[in-house]
Amino acid sequence: MKIEIERKFLLASERWRSLVERSEHIRDGLLASNDERNVRVRIIGERSTLTVKTRRIRGQREEFEYDIPHDDAERLLALCGSDVIHKVRHYIVQADLTWEVDEYEGLLKGISLAEVELDSVDQHIDIPDWIGHEVTAEPLYRKSNMLRDRRGISNGDEQGSSSRAES
């Protein structure tokens, strides 16, 4: 188990593209979710994982990630139906931090978000000029809410167009 501390941002420009060190395709499916935790299956390049993340409290959450056989991951993704997210993750190293820029495909095509994982909640970071508005705490930018929004399904008062997330 590890403690995940991450911040999520919109992009302010396309300048990040010239800084990419490597990229990989990710398929990600939500198997179970409630207010306390979510369980995801992912195929990231050649690696297949099952991940459990707890609810975020004061900017951090517990994350349990386990490698699983590729065939099991494919079967679990099939159980997710149309809720499988496809994206390309680009890795950029700046000021000793690895930024991950996710470019979504399929139903979420046009949405791009940047994330950075930190060692502590109060860690100072120098925000690159290609990073825009922080959306870490905004429910609209959770994967399940972005999918719900693109399908036009209301989620209480968390309505709106995730196309606003586009940069």
LUMKOLLUM-124143 format. One record per atom (N, C-alpha, C): residue number from 1; atom name; x, y, z. Coordinates in steps of 0.1 Angstrom, whole numbers, plus 5000, padded with zeros to 4 digits. Layout:
N
{NUM CA {X Y Z}}
...
//
This chain:
167
{1 N {5008 4988 5000}}
{1 CA {5000 5000 5000}}
{1 C {5009 5012 5000}}
{2 N {5004 5022 4993}}
{2 CA {5011 5035 4993}}
{2 C {5001 5046 4995}}
{3 N {5006 5057 4999}}
{3 CA {4997 5069 5000}}
{3 C {4999 5077 4987}}
{4 N {4988 5080 4981}}
{4 CA {4988 5088 4968}}
{4 C {4984 5102 4972}}
{5 N {4993 5111 4968}}
{5 CA {4991 5126 4969}}
{5 C {4993 5131 4955}}
{6 N {4982 5136 4948}}
{6 CA {4984 5141 4935}}
{6 C {4975 5153 4933}}
{7 N {4980 5161 4924}}
{7 CA {4973 5173 4920}}
{7 C {4970 5172 4905}}
{8 N {4958 5178 4901}}
{8 CA {4953 5176 4887}}
{8 C {4951 5190 4882}}
{9 N {4954 5192 4869}}
{9 CA {4954 5206 4863}}
{9 C {4948 5205 4848}}
{10 N {4942 5216 4844}}
{10 CA {4940 5217 4830}}
{10 C {4953 5222 4823}}
{11 N {4953 5222 4810}}
{11 CA {4965 5226 4803}}
{11 C {4963 5240 4798}}
{12 N {4973 5248 4798}}
{12 CA {4973 5262 4794}}
{12 C {4977 5264 4779}}
{13 N {4985 5254 4775}}
{13 CA {4991 5255 4761}}
{13 C {4995 5241 4756}}
{14 N {4999 5241 4744}}
{14 CA {5004 5228 4738}}
{14 C {5019 5227 4740}}
{15 N {5026 5236 4746}}
{15 CA {5040 5236 4748}}
{15 C {5045 5223 4754}}
{16 N {5037 5216 4762}}
{16 CA {5041 5204 4769}}
{16 C {5045 5193 4759}}
{17 N {5039 5193 4747}}
{17 CA {5042 5183 4737}}
{17 C {5056 5181 4733}}
{18 N {5064 5193 4733}}
{18 CA {5078 5192 4729}}
{18 C {5086 5187 4741}}
{19 N {5081 5185 4753}}
{19 CA {5088 5180 4765}}
{19 C {5086 5166 4768}}
{20 N {5077 5159 4760}}
{20 CA {5074 5145 4763}}
{20 C {5086 5136 4762}}
{21 N {5088 5128 4772}}
{21 CA {5099 5118 4772}}
{21 C {5095 5104 4768}}
{22 N {5083 5100 4771}}
{22 CA {5077 5088 4766}}
{22 C {5062 5088 4768}}
{23 N {5055 5079 4761}}
{23 CA {5041 5078 4761}}
{23 C {5036 5064 4761}}
{24 N {5024 5061 4766}}
{24 CA {5019 5048 4766}}
{24 C {5004 5048 4766}}
{25 N {4998 5038 4760}}
{25 CA {4983 5037 4759}}
{25 C {4978 5030 4771}}
{26 N {4967 5035 4777}}
{26 CA {4961 5029 4789}}
{26 C {4946 5027 4786}}
{27 N {4942 5015 4790}}
{27 CA {4927 5011 4791}}
{27 C {4924 5010 4805}}
{28 N {4913 5016 4810}}
{28 CA {4910 5017 4824}}
{28 C {4895 5015 4826}}
{29 N {4892 5005 4834}}
{29 CA {4878 5002 4837}}
{29 C {4874 5003 4852}}
{30 N {4863 5009 4855}}
{30 CA {4859 5009 4869}}
{30 C {4850 4997 4872}}
{31 N {4855 4989 4881}}
{31 CA {4848 4976 4885}}
{31 C {4838 4979 4896}}
{32 N {4841 4987 4905}}
{32 CA {4832 4990 4917}}
{32 C {4836 5003 4922}}
{33 N {4825 5010 4928}}
{33 CA {4828 5023 4933}}
{33 C {4817 5027 4944}}
{34 N {4821 5033 4954}}
{34 CA {4812 5039 4964}}
{34 C {4819 5051 4970}}
{35 N {4813 5057 4980}}
{35 CA {4819 5069 4985}}
{35 C {4832 5067 4992}}
{36 N {4835 5055 4996}}
{36 CA {4847 5052 5004}}
{36 C {4859 5047 4995}}
{37 N {4856 5041 4983}}
{37 CA {4867 5035 4976}}
{37 C {4862 5032 4961}}
{38 N {4872 5030 4953}}
{38 CA {4869 5025 4939}}
{38 C {4879 5015 4935}}
{39 N {4875 5006 4927}}
{39 CA {4883 4994 4922}}
{39 C {4884 4995 4907}}
{40 N {4896 4996 4902}}
{40 CA {4898 4997 4887}}
{40 C {4907 4986 4882}}
{41 N {4905 4982 4870}}
{41 CA {4914 4973 4863}}
{41 C {4920 4982 4852}}
{42 N {4933 4980 4850}}
{42 CA {4940 4988 4840}}
{42 C {4950 4979 4832}}
{43 N {4951 4982 4819}}
{43 CA {4961 4977 4811}}
{43 C {4969 4989 4806}}
{44 N {4982 4989 4811}}
{44 CA {4991 5001 4808}}
{44 C {5003 4995 4800}}
{45 N {5003 4997 4787}}
{45 CA {5013 4991 4779}}
{45 C {5012 4976 4781}}
{46 N {5023 4970 4786}}
{46 CA {5024 4955 4788}}
{46 C {5020 4951 4802}}
{47 N {5017 4960 4810}}
{47 CA {5014 4957 4824}}
{47 C {4998 4958 4827}}
{48 N {4994 4948 4834}}
{48 CA {4979 4947 4838}}
{48 C {4978 4948 4853}}
{49 N {4969 4957 4858}}
{49 CA {4968 4959 4873}}
{49 C {4954 4959 4877}}
{50 N {4952 4956 4890}}
{50 CA {4940 4958 4897}}
{50 C {4943 4968 4908}}
{51 N {4936 4979 4909}}
{51 CA {4939 4990 4918}}
{51 C {4927 4994 4926}}
{52 N {4929 4995 4939}}
{52 CA {4919 5000 4949}}
{52 C {4924 5013 4954}}
{53 N {4915 5023 4954}}
{53 CA {4919 5036 4959}}
{53 C {4908 5040 4969}}
{54 N {4912 5045 4981}}
{54 CA {4903 5050 4991}}
{54 C {4899 5064 4988}}
{55 N {4889 5069 4996}}
{55 CA {4884 5082 4994}}
{55 C {4896 5092 4998}}
{56 N {4897 5103 4991}}
{56 CA {4907 5113 4994}}
{56 C {4903 5121 5007}}
{57 N {4913 5121 5016}}
{57 CA {4911 5129 5028}}
{57 C {4923 5138 5030}}
{58 N {4920 5151 5031}}
{58 CA {4931 5161 5033}}
{58 C {4941 5159 5022}}
{59 N {4937 5157 5010}}
{59 CA {4946 5157 4998}}
{59 C {4954 5144 4996}}
{60 N {4951 5134 5004}}
{60 CA {4958 5121 5002}}
{60 C {4948 5109 5003}}
{61 N {4952 5098 4997}}
{61 CA {4944 5086 4998}}
{61 C {4953 5074 4997}}
{62 N {4948 5062 5002}}
{62 CA {4955 5050 5001}}
{62 C {4953 5044 4987}}
{63 N {4964 5038 4982}}
{63 CA {4963 5031 4969}}
{63 C {4969 5017 4970}}
{64 N {4962 5007 4966}}
{64 CA {4967 4994 4966}}
{64 C {4967 4989 4951}}
{65 N {4978 4986 4946}}
{65 CA {4979 4982 4932}}
{65 C {4986 4969 4931}}
{66 N {4980 4960 4923}}
{66 CA {4985 4946 4921}}
{66 C {4986 4942 4907}}
{67 N {4997 4936 4903}}
{67 CA {4998 4931 4889}}
{67 C {4989 4919 4888}}
{68 N {4982 4918 4877}}
{68 CA {4974 4906 4875}}
{68 C {4977 4901 4861}}
{69 N {4973 4888 4858}}
{69 CA {4975 4883 4844}}
{69 C {4968 4891 4834}}
{70 N {4974 4892 4822}}
{70 CA {4968 4900 4811}}
{70 C {4955 4895 4807}}
{71 N {4953 4882 4806}}
{71 CA {4940 4876 4802}}
{71 C {4929 4879 4813}}
{72 N {4933 4879 4826}}
{72 CA {4923 4883 4836}}
{72 C {4919 4898 4834}}
{73 N {4929 4907 4831}}
{73 CA {4926 4921 4829}}
{73 C {4917 4923 4817}}
{74 N {4919 4916 4806}}
{74 CA {4911 4917 4795}}
{74 C {4896 4913 4798}}
{75 N {4895 4902 4805}}
{75 CA {4881 4897 4809}}
{75 C {4874 4907 4818}}
{76 N {4882 4913 4828}}
{76 CA {4876 4923 4837}}
{76 C {4872 4935 4829}}
{77 N {4880 4940 4820}}
{77 CA {4877 4951 4812}}
{77 C {4864 4949 4804}}
{78 N {4863 4937 4799}}
{78 CA {4851 4933 4791}}
{78 C {4838 4934 4800}}
{79 N {4840 4931 4813}}
{79 CA {4828 4933 4823}}
{79 C {4825 4947 4825}}
{80 N {4834 4956 4822}}
{80 CA {4831 4971 4824}}
{80 C {4823 4977 4813}}
{81 N {4821 4969 4802}}
{81 CA {4813 4974 4791}}
{81 C {4818 4986 4785}}
{82 N {4809 4996 4783}}
{82 CA {4812 5009 4776}}
{82 C {4819 5019 4785}}
{83 N {4821 5015 4798}}
{83 CA {4828 5024 4807}}
{83 C {4843 5023 4807}}
{84 N {4849 5016 4797}}
{84 CA {4863 5015 4797}}
{84 C {4868 5028 4790}}
{85 N {4878 5034 4798}}
{85 CA {4884 5047 4793}}
{85 C {4897 5043 4785}}
{86 N {4898 5050 4774}}
{86 CA {4911 5049 4766}}
{86 C {4918 5062 4766}}
{87 N {4931 5062 4769}}
{87 CA {4938 5074 4769}}
{87 C {4953 5071 4766}}
{88 N {4960 5082 4762}}
{88 CA {4974 5081 4760}}
{88 C {4980 5090 4771}}
{89 N {4989 5083 4779}}
{89 CA {4996 5091 4790}}
{89 C {5010 5094 4785}}
{90 N {5013 5107 4786}}
{90 CA {5026 5113 4782}}
{90 C {5033 5117 4795}}
{91 N {5046 5113 4796}}
{91 CA {5054 5116 4808}}
{91 C {5064 5127 4805}}
{92 N {5064 5137 4814}}
{92 CA {5073 5149 4813}}
{92 C {5080 5151 4826}}
{93 N {5093 5152 4826}}
{93 CA {5101 5154 4838}}
{93 C {5105 5169 4838}}
{94 N {5101 5176 4849}}
{94 CA {5105 5190 4850}}
{94 C {5107 5193 4865}}
{95 N {5118 5199 4868}}
{95 CA {5121 5203 4882}}
{95 C {5120 5191 4892}}
{96 N {5125 5180 4888}}
{96 CA {5126 5167 4896}}
{96 C {5112 5161 4899}}
{97 N {5102 5165 4891}}
{97 CA {5088 5160 4892}}
{97 C {5085 5154 4879}}
{98 N {5077 5143 4879}}
{98 CA {5072 5137 4867}}
{98 C {5057 5141 4865}}
{99 N {5055 5148 4855}}
{99 CA {5041 5152 4852}}
{99 C {5036 5142 4842}}
{100 N {5023 5138 4844}}
{100 CA {5016 5129 4835}}
{100 C {5005 5137 4828}}
{101 N {5005 5137 4815}}
{101 CA {4995 5144 4807}}
{101 C {4987 5133 4800}}
{102 N {4974 5132 4804}}
{102 CA {4965 5122 4798}}
{102 C {4956 5128 4787}}
{103 N {4957 5123 4775}}
{103 CA {4949 5127 4764}}
{103 C {4939 5116 4762}}
{104 N {4926 5119 4765}}
{104 CA {4915 5109 4764}}
{104 C {4911 5107 4750}}
{105 N {4907 5094 4747}}
{105 CA {4902 5090 4734}}
{105 C {4887 5086 4736}}
{106 N {4881 5082 4725}}
{106 CA {4867 5077 4726}}
{106 C {4858 5087 4730}}
{107 N {4849 5083 4740}}
{107 CA {4838 5092 4745}}
{107 C {4844 5104 4751}}
{108 N {4856 5104 4757}}
{108 CA {4862 5115 4763}}
{108 C {4872 5123 4754}}
{109 N {4872 5119 4742}}
{109 CA {4881 5126 4732}}
{109 C {4880 5141 4733}}
{110 N {4891 5148 4733}}
{110 CA {4892 5162 4734}}
{110 C {4895 5167 4748}}
{111 N {4895 5158 4758}}
{111 CA {4898 5162 4772}}
{111 C {4913 5158 4774}}
{112 N {4920 5167 4779}}
{112 CA {4934 5165 4783}}
{112 C {4936 5171 4797}}
{113 N {4942 5163 4806}}
{113 CA {4945 5167 4820}}
{113 C {4959 5164 4823}}
{114 N {4965 5172 4832}}
{114 CA {4979 5169 4837}}
{114 C {4978 5166 4852}}
{115 N {4986 5156 4856}}
{115 CA {4986 5153 4870}}
{115 C {5001 5152 4875}}
{116 N {5003 5155 4887}}
{116 CA {5016 5153 4893}}
{116 C {5015 5147 4907}}
{117 N {5023 5137 4909}}
{117 CA {5023 5130 4923}}
{117 C {5033 5136 4931}}
{118 N {5030 5138 4944}}
{118 CA {5039 5145 4953}}
{118 C {5042 5136 4965}}
{119 N {5053 5140 4972}}
{119 CA {5057 5132 4984}}
{119 C {5049 5137 4997}}
{120 N {5044 5149 4997}}
{120 CA {5036 5154 5008}}
{120 C {5026 5164 5004}}
{121 N {5015 5166 5012}}
{121 CA {5005 5175 5008}}
{121 C {5009 5189 5007}}
{122 N {5019 5193 5015}}
{122 CA {5024 5206 5015}}
{122 C {5037 5209 5007}}
{123 N {5040 5199 4998}}
{123 CA {5052 5200 4990}}
{123 C {5050 5212 4980}}
{124 N {5060 5220 4979}}
{124 CA {5060 5231 4970}}
{124 C {5064 5226 4956}}
{125 N {5056 5231 4946}}
{125 CA {5059 5228 4932}}
{125 C {5060 5240 4924}}
{126 N {5069 5241 4915}}
{126 CA {5070 5251 4905}}
{126 C {5061 5247 4893}}
{127 N {5050 5255 4891}}
{127 CA {5040 5251 4881}}
{127 C {5046 5256 4867}}
{128 N {5048 5246 4858}}
{128 CA {5053 5250 4845}}
{128 C {5043 5259 4838}}
{129 N {5048 5267 4828}}
{129 CA {5040 5276 4821}}
{129 C {5029 5270 4812}}
{130 N {5030 5257 4809}}
{130 CA {5020 5251 4801}}
{130 C {5009 5245 4809}}
{131 N {5009 5246 4823}}
{131 CA {4999 5242 4832}}
{131 C {4989 5253 4834}}
{132 N {4976 5249 4834}}
{132 CA {4965 5259 4837}}
{132 C {4959 5258 4850}}
{133 N {4946 5260 4851}}
{133 CA {4938 5260 4863}}
{133 C {4939 5246 4870}}
{134 N {4940 5246 4883}}
{134 CA {4940 5234 4891}}
{134 C {4926 5229 4893}}
{135 N {4923 5216 4891}}
{135 CA {4910 5210 4892}}
{135 C {4910 5198 4901}}
{136 N {4920 5197 4910}}
{136 CA {4921 5185 4919}}
{136 C {4908 5183 4927}}
{137 N {4902 5193 4932}}
{137 CA {4891 5191 4941}}
{137 C {4877 5193 4934}}
{138 N {4878 5195 4921}}
{138 CA {4865 5197 4913}}
{138 C {4859 5183 4909}}
{139 N {4847 5180 4914}}
{139 CA {4841 5167 4911}}
{139 C {4839 5165 4895}}
{140 N {4837 5176 4888}}
{140 CA {4835 5174 4873}}
{140 C {4847 5167 4867}}
{141 N {4859 5167 4872}}
{141 CA {4870 5161 4866}}
{141 C {4874 5147 4871}}
{142 N {4865 5141 4878}}
{142 CA {4866 5127 4882}}
{142 C {4862 5119 4869}}
{143 N {4869 5108 4867}}
{143 CA {4866 5100 4854}}
{143 C {4851 5096 4853}}
{144 N {4845 5091 4864}}
{144 CA {4831 5087 4864}}
{144 C {4822 5099 4860}}
{145 N {4825 5110 4866}}
{145 CA {4817 5122 4863}}
{145 C {4818 5127 4849}}
{146 N {4831 5126 4843}}
{146 CA {4833 5130 4830}}
{146 C {4825 5121 4820}}
{147 N {4826 5108 4823}}
{147 CA {4818 5099 4814}}
{147 C {4803 5101 4815}}
{148 N {4798 5103 4827}}
{148 CA {4784 5106 4829}}
{148 C {4780 5119 4822}}
{149 N {4788 5129 4823}}
{149 CA {4785 5142 4816}}
{149 C {4785 5140 4801}}
{150 N {4795 5133 4795}}
{150 CA {4795 5131 4781}}
{150 C {4783 5123 4776}}
{151 N {4778 5114 4784}}
{151 CA {4766 5107 4780}}
{151 C {4753 5114 4783}}
{152 N {4754 5126 4789}}
{152 CA {4743 5135 4791}}
{152 C {4734 5130 4803}}
{153 N {4741 5122 4812}}
{153 CA {4734 5117 4824}}
{153 C {4736 5127 4835}}
{154 N {4725 5131 4842}}
{154 CA {4726 5140 4853}}
{154 C {4731 5133 4865}}
{155 N {4740 5140 4873}}
{155 CA {4745 5135 4886}}
{155 C {4742 5145 4896}}
{156 N {4729 5147 4899}}
{156 CA {4726 5157 4909}}
{156 C {4729 5171 4905}}
{157 N {4736 5179 4913}}
{157 CA {4740 5192 4909}}
{157 C {4754 5193 4903}}
{158 N {4759 5182 4900}}
{158 CA {4773 5182 4893}}
{158 C {4771 5181 4878}}
{159 N {4763 5190 4873}}
{159 CA {4760 5190 4858}}
{159 C {4769 5200 4851}}
{160 N {4769 5199 4839}}
{160 CA {4778 5208 4831}}
{160 C {4785 5200 4820}}
{161 N {4792 5207 4812}}
{161 CA {4798 5200 4801}}
{161 C {4813 5198 4804}}
{162 N {4818 5186 4803}}
{162 CA {4832 5184 4806}}
{162 C {4840 5189 4794}}
{163 N {4834 5193 4783}}
{163 CA {4841 5199 4772}}
{163 C {4848 5211 4777}}
{164 N {4843 5217 4789}}
{164 CA {4849 5228 4794}}
{164 C {4863 5225 4799}}
{165 N {4866 5212 4801}}
{165 CA {4879 5207 4805}}
{165 C {4889 5208 4794}}
{166 N {4884 5210 4782}}
{166 CA {4894 5210 4770}}
{166 C {4902 5222 4770}}
{167 N {4915 5220 4767}}
{167 CA {4924 5231 4765}}
{167 C {4932 5229 4752}}
//
